[in-house]
Structure formats: structure tokens, C-alpha cells
Amino acid sequence: MANISKFDREEVLEKAKNLFWEKGYLGTSTRELQSSIDMRPGSIYAAFGSKSALFITVLNHYAQALGTQMQVQVFGQIDVLQAFKTLLFELVLSPNANRPSELCMLVKTLSELDESHVEILTQVRSLLVNVEALFAQVLNEAKEQGTLPAQLDVIAAAKTLQVNIIGWRTYLKATGDKDTIERQLEQLFVQMALPCH
């Protein structure tokens, strides 16, 4: 099973992602994992090394899926900023049967684990930095297209976006108040587009 095909590997990672995302790393038992991905413990070990190694692989898979989505739906579009805004509305506000939790899987992991899981937390933090860099790249492309001010600090704006997205998704989970989130998301994009002084 260690030499499972790429297609099967993707399928295993998707199933494991959904289980881990729903129940968390600590809340997912080895038995549940075996049942969900249809692999015996020996096969899991041969293919991934351990539960924690599988989890890290799943986190990378999760983050890579966002990167792919950005490449397909945002980068290179006629209006990158509008495409990005549409994607954010979809990610933050739209119900999705394939999303086991309202919270970002990376943020959910950070809130679940303590520093005794340093390897996992280090990877999560690294992936969040990568997401921020993707945001900065989008904003930079929007500047080149003239839809954002040339003076905009894209690094700072990307950080602001990241902070807000984490907060919005948490608030939405707590309250279900989509209207407030939608207004704030709109306002943030308006503020970014204002000329810098």
C-alpha cells in the first residue's frame, strides 16, 4: 500500500482531510482514521510514517488546494481584485457540503494543539505565512492592473486580510451572522482601494 497510485493517494488525503477537519487531530482516533481512509495501520505507517506525519501531509494538501484554487480563479484574470473578492466571499460566507467545519483547518489546528505538538504547529504557521504571501501576490497583481493604489503596502494589506478572515470565520461559527461579515468584507476592499496618503 506504500506505493499507492497518485489518484488513490489524493483520495486518501481527501478522506483524511475531511475527518481531521471535522474532528480535529486529537479528536480523530486511529480506528476512525483506518475506517475512513480504508487502510490498515501497517499500510498507513508504510505510506505516511505515523498519524502525525499523515496529518502534516493532509495540512499541506489542504493548503495546496487553496493555492490551486487561487491560480485557477484569481491569478491572470482580467480583474484580479474582483476575482479575489468573489473567491473570498465564497470561502468565508458560502455554505459548502465539502467543508466539514466553518473554521479554516489551519486555524482550527492552532486552537486545538499546544506546544507539545511543535512539529505540527510549526508546519501550520509556515502554511499560514504562505497563504499571506499568496494574498500579497494577488494584491500586487491588482496594483499592476490599476485597481489598487500604487502606494498600497501589499504586505501589510495581506496581513490585515489574514487577520480579518480568521476573525470573520470564527465570528460566523459563533453567531451565523453573515450580513455583518459581508458588510465588513465589502468595507475592507473599499478601504484598500482608497488612495494612500
C-alpha positions as CSV (number, residue, x, y, z in Angstrom):
1,M,0.0,0.0,0.0
2,A,3.0,2.3,0.4
3,N,3.2,2.5,-3.4
4,I,-0.4,3.6,-3.8
5,S,-1.1,5.4,-7.1
6,K,-1.3,9.2,-7.2
7,F,-5.1,9.0,-7.7
8,D,-5.5,6.8,-4.7
9,R,-3.2,8.9,-2.6
10,E,-5.3,12.0,-3.4
11,E,-8.4,10.1,-2.4
12,V,-6.8,9.0,0.8
13,L,-5.7,12.6,1.6
14,E,-9.2,14.0,0.8
15,K,-10.9,11.5,3.2
16,A,-8.3,12.0,5.9
17,K,-8.6,15.8,5.5
18,N,-12.4,15.7,5.9
19,L,-12.1,13.6,9.0
20,F,-9.3,15.6,10.6
21,W,-11.0,18.9,9.7
22,E,-14.3,17.8,11.3
23,K,-12.9,16.1,14.4
24,G,-9.5,17.7,14.9
25,Y,-6.2,15.9,15.2
26,L,-6.7,14.9,18.8
27,G,-10.4,14.0,18.3
28,T,-9.6,11.6,15.5
29,S,-8.9,8.1,16.7
30,T,-6.6,5.7,14.8
31,R,-9.6,3.4,14.4
32,E,-11.7,6.1,12.8
33,L,-8.8,7.1,10.5
34,Q,-8.3,3.5,9.4
35,S,-12.0,3.2,8.7
36,S,-12.3,6.5,6.8
37,I,-9.3,6.0,4.5
38,D,-9.7,2.2,4.3
39,M,-6.1,1.5,5.2
40,R,-4.7,-0.8,7.9
41,P,-2.3,0.6,10.5
42,G,0.7,-1.0,8.8
43,S,-0.2,0.5,5.5
44,I,-0.7,3.9,7.0
45,Y,2.7,3.7,8.6
46,A,4.3,2.4,5.3
47,A,2.7,5.2,3.3
48,F,3.0,8.2,5.7
49,G,5.1,7.2,8.7
50,S,2.6,8.0,11.5
51,K,-0.6,9.7,12.4
52,S,1.2,13.0,12.9
53,A,3.1,12.6,9.6
54,L,-0.2,11.9,7.8
55,F,-1.8,14.9,9.4
56,I,1.1,17.2,8.3
57,T,0.7,15.7,4.8
58,V,-3.0,16.4,4.9
59,L,-2.4,20.0,6.1
60,N,0.0,20.5,3.1
61,H,-2.7,19.0,0.8
62,Y,-5.3,21.4,2.3
63,A,-3.1,24.5,1.7
64,Q,-2.1,23.4,-1.7
65,A,-5.8,23.1,-2.7
66,L,-6.2,26.8,-1.8
67,G,-3.2,27.7,-3.9
68,T,-4.6,25.8,-6.8
69,Q,-8.0,27.5,-6.4
70,M,-6.2,30.9,-6.4
71,Q,-4.3,30.0,-9.6
72,V,-7.5,28.9,-11.4
73,Q,-10.0,31.5,-10.2
74,V,-7.8,34.6,-9.5
75,F,-4.4,34.9,-11.0
76,G,-4.3,36.1,-14.6
77,Q,-8.0,37.2,-14.6
78,I,-9.0,40.4,-16.3
79,D,-9.9,41.9,-12.9
80,V,-7.8,40.1,-10.3
81,L,-9.2,42.1,-7.4
82,Q,-12.8,41.3,-8.3
83,A,-12.0,37.7,-8.8
84,F,-10.2,37.6,-5.4
85,K,-13.1,39.3,-3.7
86,T,-15.5,36.7,-5.3
87,L,-13.3,33.9,-4.0
88,L,-13.2,35.3,-0.5
89,F,-16.9,35.7,-0.4
90,E,-17.2,32.0,-1.4
91,L,-14.6,30.8,1.1
92,V,-15.9,32.9,4.1
93,L,-19.6,33.1,3.5
94,S,-20.9,30.3,1.2
95,P,-22.1,27.1,2.8
96,N,-20.2,24.1,1.4
97,A,-21.1,20.5,1.9
98,N,-17.5,19.6,1.3
99,R,-16.3,21.8,4.2
100,P,-16.5,19.9,7.5
101,S,-16.1,23.0,9.6
102,E,-16.7,26.7,9.3
103,L,-13.2,27.3,10.6
104,C,-10.1,27.2,8.4
105,M,-8.4,23.8,9.1
106,L,-5.1,25.6,9.8
107,V,-6.6,27.9,12.4
108,K,-8.7,25.1,13.9
109,T,-5.4,23.1,14.4
110,L,-3.7,26.1,16.0
111,S,-6.5,26.5,18.5
112,E,-6.6,22.7,19.3
113,L,-3.0,21.9,19.8
114,D,-0.5,23.0,22.4
115,E,3.3,23.3,22.0
116,S,3.8,19.6,22.8
117,H,2.8,19.2,19.1
118,V,5.6,21.5,17.9
119,E,6.2,19.8,14.6
120,I,2.5,20.2,13.5
121,L,2.2,23.7,14.8
122,T,5.4,24.8,13.0
123,Q,4.0,23.5,9.8
124,V,0.7,25.2,10.3
125,R,2.4,28.5,11.0
126,S,4.5,28.1,7.9
127,L,1.5,27.4,5.8
128,L,-0.3,30.5,7.1
129,V,2.7,32.6,6.1
130,N,2.4,31.1,2.6
131,V,-1.3,32.0,2.4
132,E,-0.4,35.5,3.4
133,A,2.2,35.6,0.6
134,L,-0.4,34.4,-1.9
135,F,-2.7,37.3,-0.8
136,A,0.2,39.8,-1.2
137,Q,0.8,38.4,-4.7
138,V,-2.8,38.9,-5.6
139,L,-2.8,42.5,-4.3
140,N,0.4,43.2,-6.2
141,E,-1.2,42.0,-9.4
142,A,-4.2,44.2,-8.7
143,K,-1.9,47.2,-8.3
144,E,-0.3,46.4,-11.6
145,Q,-3.8,46.3,-13.1
146,G,-4.6,49.7,-11.6
147,T,-7.4,48.5,-9.4
148,L,-5.5,49.3,-6.2
149,P,-3.3,52.3,-5.4
150,A,0.3,52.1,-6.4
151,Q,1.4,53.1,-2.9
152,L,-0.6,50.3,-1.2
153,D,1.6,48.3,1.2
154,V,0.6,44.8,0.0
155,I,2.4,43.0,2.8
156,A,0.5,45.0,5.4
157,A,-2.8,44.6,3.5
158,A,-2.3,40.8,3.2
159,K,-1.8,40.6,7.0
160,T,-4.9,42.6,7.5
161,L,-6.8,40.3,5.2
162,Q,-5.5,37.2,7.0
163,V,-6.4,38.6,10.5
164,N,-9.9,39.5,9.3
165,I,-10.6,36.2,7.5
166,I,-9.6,34.3,10.7
167,G,-11.9,36.6,12.7
168,W,-14.8,36.5,10.3
169,R,-14.9,32.7,10.1
170,T,-14.7,32.4,13.9
171,Y,-17.4,35.0,14.3
172,L,-19.6,33.3,11.7
173,K,-19.2,30.0,13.5
174,A,-20.2,31.7,16.8
175,T,-23.2,33.8,15.5
176,G,-24.2,32.7,12.0
177,D,-24.4,36.5,11.2
178,K,-23.4,36.6,7.5
179,D,-24.7,40.1,6.9
180,T,-22.2,41.7,9.3
181,I,-19.3,39.7,7.7
182,E,-20.4,40.6,4.2
183,R,-20.5,44.3,5.1
184,Q,-17.1,44.2,6.7
185,L,-15.6,42.3,3.7
186,E,-17.0,44.9,1.3
187,Q,-15.7,47.7,3.5
188,L,-12.2,46.2,3.7
189,F,-12.0,46.1,-0.1
190,V,-13.2,49.7,-0.4
191,Q,-10.6,50.8,2.2
192,M,-7.8,49.1,0.2
193,A,-8.9,50.8,-3.0
194,L,-8.8,54.3,-1.4
195,P,-5.8,56.4,-2.4
196,C,-2.9,56.2,0.1
197,H,-1.7,59.5,1.7
